[in-house]
Amino acid sequence: MRFLGAIAAMAAALAFALAACGSGSEPTDEGAPPTTATQKTIDATTTDSEPEPEPITVAEQRWLEHIERYGQRLDDEIAMGGVVTHSTMRREARLYLGCARMLDRAGDPGRFGPASRFAERACERLKKAARFLAQAIASSERGGFVYAGSPDEERFNHALQSATEAAANGRYELQRAVGQAEEIERTVGS
């Protein structure tokens, strides 16, 4: 008898446990309607149907390549160093003034528009550097020679220093343009 009583007690405990768990269906959130398989399929397709951004176009890539090549030419010129003469100052001024022409040849930046603002600012700074170089040339004798202690020496030194500073600022802005364009390229996921 004790055996039957123990079985009856276990059966009652099992029935109580089943009643507490529910009817055996999957648990659902309180107050939320149960989700059907069809609803799950629809939810999955709506999240997947968001349009992915277009990859970087050939024209946009060409724009970035123009900026990078021009930046490399600036780096090469800076690394060259050497003696300051009229010839070297004119060569640098032509390179600096070539920035605006390079941007024109690069064409429409497309989605690199935010980066193009840095490139335009770089060209303005480089144009300023070219003007300072013209002042340095005008303040020096043929070949870039300046008499120590003369009023021309002070003008020459100021113009050359200002040209160097403006060119460095222009190069920095160009690097920012490339960095911004590369960041845009990464977010697009080309």
MOSUL-V388802 format. One record per pair of residues at least 24 apart in sequence whose ideal C-beta (glycine too) atoms are under 7 Angstrom apart, sorted by the first residue. I is the first residue (numbers start at 1). J is the second residue. Records with the same first field share a line. If there is no record, write none. Layout:
I = J  J
This chain:
53 = 188  189
55 = 188  190
56 = 185  188  190
57 = 110
59 = 107  108  110
60 = 109  110  111  112
62 = 107
63 = 106  107  109  110  112
64 = 112  181
66 = 102  105  106
67 = 106  119  174  177  178
68 = 178
70 = 99  102
71 = 174  175  178
74 = 171  174
84 = 144  160
85 = 143  144
86 = 137  142  143  144
89 = 133  136  137  144
90 = 137
92 = 133
93 = 130  133  134
96 = 126  127  129  130  167
97 = 127  130
99 = 123  126
100 = 127
111 = 184  188
112 = 181  184
114 = 180
115 = 177  180  181  184
116 = 177
118 = 173  176  177  180
119 = 174  177
121 = 173
122 = 170  173  174  177
125 = 166  169  170  173
126 = 167  170
128 = 166
129 = 163  166  167  170
132 = 159  162  163  166
133 = 163
135 = 159
136 = 160  163
